[in-house]
Amino acid sequence: MSECKIDRVIDVKGITCPKSLIIATNTLKSMAKGQCLKIICGDGSIKHNLPAVCKKSGFTILETKEEDGVVSFIIQR
């Protein structure tokens, strides 16, 4: 993982896609360039949709972890 101080954490477990994806995207857009966001989610579909949104928006996924049905991402704006 690239070193990045986590500036903000959002937990969207229990919120399904697309709402969880919208929350994550809006949070990233509200952050300053270079800041990092940790997203914790339980909806498996976000792990397929979020990378495409990040690529399109110019965000960088630094880390993805999946454990016990919970997926977490660290994304740099």
PyRosetta script that sets phi, psi and omega in degrees:
from pyrosetta import init, pose_from_sequence

init()
pose = pose_from_sequence("MSECKIDRVIDVKGITCPKSLIIATNTLKSMAKGQCLKIICGDGSIKHNLPAVCKKSGFTILETKEEDGVVSFIIQR")
pose.set_psi(1, 139.7)
pose.set_omega(1, 172.4)
pose.set_phi(2, -70.8)
pose.set_psi(2, 144.1)
pose.set_omega(2, 179.5)
pose.set_phi(3, -71.3)
pose.set_psi(3, 129.2)
pose.set_omega(3, 178.6)
pose.set_phi(4, -156.9)
pose.set_psi(4, 125.8)
pose.set_omega(4, 175.9)
pose.set_phi(5, -69.7)
pose.set_psi(5, 129.7)
pose.set_omega(5, 178.1)
pose.set_phi(6, -74.9)
pose.set_psi(6, 115.1)
pose.set_omega(6, -177.5)
pose.set_phi(7, -89.4)
pose.set_psi(7, -26.9)
pose.set_omega(7, -176.7)
pose.set_phi(8, -153.7)
pose.set_psi(8, 147.7)
pose.set_omega(8, 177.3)
pose.set_phi(9, -129.0)
pose.set_psi(9, 132.1)
pose.set_omega(9, 171.9)
pose.set_phi(10, -124.3)
pose.set_psi(10, 141.5)
pose.set_omega(10, 179.4)
pose.set_phi(11, -116.0)
pose.set_psi(11, 110.1)
pose.set_omega(11, -179.1)
pose.set_phi(12, -112.1)
pose.set_psi(12, 23.1)
pose.set_omega(12, 174.2)
pose.set_phi(13, -60.8)
pose.set_psi(13, 138.1)
pose.set_omega(13, -179.6)
pose.set_phi(14, 89.3)
pose.set_psi(14, -8.9)
pose.set_omega(14, 175.8)
pose.set_phi(15, -108.1)
pose.set_psi(15, 125.4)
pose.set_omega(15, -176.1)
pose.set_phi(16, -87.8)
pose.set_psi(16, 160.6)
pose.set_omega(16, 175.4)
pose.set_phi(17, -72.1)
pose.set_psi(17, 138.7)
pose.set_omega(17, 16.3)
pose.set_phi(18, -92.0)
pose.set_psi(18, -7.7)
pose.set_omega(18, -176.0)
pose.set_phi(19, -60.2)
pose.set_psi(19, -42.1)
pose.set_omega(19, 179.3)
pose.set_phi(20, -63.1)
pose.set_psi(20, -36.7)
pose.set_omega(20, 178.8)
pose.set_phi(21, -67.6)
pose.set_psi(21, -40.3)
pose.set_omega(21, 178.8)
pose.set_phi(22, -65.1)
pose.set_psi(22, -43.6)
pose.set_omega(22, 178.1)
pose.set_phi(23, -60.2)
pose.set_psi(23, -46.9)
pose.set_omega(23, -179.6)
pose.set_phi(24, -62.2)
pose.set_psi(24, -46.0)
pose.set_omega(24, -178.4)
pose.set_phi(25, -64.5)
pose.set_psi(25, -45.3)
pose.set_omega(25, 179.8)
pose.set_phi(26, -64.1)
pose.set_psi(26, -37.0)
pose.set_omega(26, 177.7)
pose.set_phi(27, -64.1)
pose.set_psi(27, -46.4)
pose.set_omega(27, 178.9)
pose.set_phi(28, -60.8)
pose.set_psi(28, -41.8)
pose.set_omega(28, -179.2)
pose.set_phi(29, -65.1)
pose.set_psi(29, -27.1)
pose.set_omega(29, -179.2)
pose.set_phi(30, -82.6)
pose.set_psi(30, -9.2)
pose.set_omega(30, -177.4)
pose.set_phi(31, -90.6)
pose.set_psi(31, 158.3)
pose.set_omega(31, 177.6)
pose.set_phi(32, -76.2)
pose.set_psi(32, 150.3)
pose.set_omega(32, 177.8)
pose.set_phi(33, -57.2)
pose.set_psi(33, 133.4)
pose.set_omega(33, 179.9)
pose.set_phi(34, 96.8)
pose.set_psi(34, -18.2)
pose.set_omega(34, 178.4)
pose.set_phi(35, -74.5)
pose.set_psi(35, 158.3)
pose.set_omega(35, -177.7)
pose.set_phi(36, -119.9)
pose.set_psi(36, 142.1)
pose.set_omega(36, -179.5)
pose.set_phi(37, -121.3)
pose.set_psi(37, 134.1)
pose.set_omega(37, 171.3)
pose.set_phi(38, -103.8)
pose.set_psi(38, 126.3)
pose.set_omega(38, 179.4)
pose.set_phi(39, -113.9)
pose.set_psi(39, 128.1)
pose.set_omega(39, 177.8)
pose.set_phi(40, -114.7)
pose.set_psi(40, 122.4)
pose.set_omega(40, -176.2)
pose.set_phi(41, -140.2)
pose.set_psi(41, 154.7)
pose.set_omega(41, 179.4)
pose.set_phi(42, -111.3)
pose.set_psi(42, -10.3)
pose.set_omega(42, -179.4)
pose.set_phi(43, -85.3)
pose.set_psi(43, 114.9)
pose.set_omega(43, -175.9)
pose.set_phi(44, -62.7)
pose.set_psi(44, -25.1)
pose.set_omega(44, -176.9)
pose.set_phi(45, -69.8)
pose.set_psi(45, -23.8)
pose.set_omega(45, 179.4)
pose.set_phi(46, -66.3)
pose.set_psi(46, -29.2)
pose.set_omega(46, -178.4)
pose.set_phi(47, -68.3)
pose.set_psi(47, -18.6)
pose.set_omega(47, 176.6)
pose.set_phi(48, -93.5)
pose.set_psi(48, -32.1)
pose.set_omega(48, -176.2)
pose.set_phi(49, -86.9)
pose.set_psi(49, -36.2)
pose.set_omega(49, -175.6)
pose.set_phi(50, -61.8)
pose.set_psi(50, -43.4)
pose.set_omega(50, 179.2)
pose.set_phi(51, -58.4)
pose.set_psi(51, -38.2)
pose.set_omega(51, 179.4)
pose.set_phi(52, -66.7)
pose.set_psi(52, -41.7)
pose.set_omega(52, 178.6)
pose.set_phi(53, -64.8)
pose.set_psi(53, -42.0)
pose.set_omega(53, 179.0)
pose.set_phi(54, -62.2)
pose.set_psi(54, -44.6)
pose.set_omega(54, -179.7)
pose.set_phi(55, -61.6)
pose.set_psi(55, -44.7)
pose.set_omega(55, -179.0)
pose.set_phi(56, -65.3)
pose.set_psi(56, -35.6)
pose.set_omega(56, -175.5)
pose.set_phi(57, -90.7)
pose.set_psi(57, -8.1)
pose.set_omega(57, 179.5)
pose.set_phi(58, 85.4)
pose.set_psi(58, 16.2)
pose.set_omega(58, 175.8)
pose.set_phi(59, -87.3)
pose.set_psi(59, 152.8)
pose.set_omega(59, -177.5)
pose.set_phi(60, -114.5)
pose.set_psi(60, 121.7)
pose.set_omega(60, 174.9)
pose.set_phi(61, -81.9)
pose.set_psi(61, 116.8)
pose.set_omega(61, -178.8)
pose.set_phi(62, -92.1)
pose.set_psi(62, -28.0)
pose.set_omega(62, -176.3)
pose.set_phi(63, -156.7)
pose.set_psi(63, 141.2)
pose.set_omega(63, 172.5)
pose.set_phi(64, -132.2)
pose.set_psi(64, 129.7)
pose.set_omega(64, 176.7)
pose.set_phi(65, -130.6)
pose.set_psi(65, 142.7)
pose.set_omega(65, 175.5)
pose.set_phi(66, -131.5)
pose.set_psi(66, 125.3)
pose.set_omega(66, -178.2)
pose.set_phi(67, -150.7)
pose.set_psi(67, 125.7)
pose.set_omega(67, 177.4)
pose.set_phi(68, 52.8)
pose.set_psi(68, 41.6)
pose.set_omega(68, 177.3)
pose.set_phi(69, 79.1)
pose.set_psi(69, 4.0)
pose.set_omega(69, 178.3)
pose.set_phi(70, -111.2)
pose.set_psi(70, 129.0)
pose.set_omega(70, 179.2)
pose.set_phi(71, -109.3)
pose.set_psi(71, 135.9)
pose.set_omega(71, 175.0)
pose.set_phi(72, -129.2)
pose.set_psi(72, 146.0)
pose.set_omega(72, 179.5)
pose.set_phi(73, -127.3)
pose.set_psi(73, 145.7)
pose.set_omega(73, 165.5)
pose.set_phi(74, -116.1)
pose.set_psi(74, 121.1)
pose.set_omega(74, -173.7)
pose.set_phi(75, -126.0)
pose.set_psi(75, 135.0)
pose.set_omega(75, 176.9)
pose.set_phi(76, -101.7)
pose.set_psi(76, 132.4)
pose.set_omega(76, 179.3)
pose.set_phi(77, -75.0)
pose.dump_pdb("model.pdb")
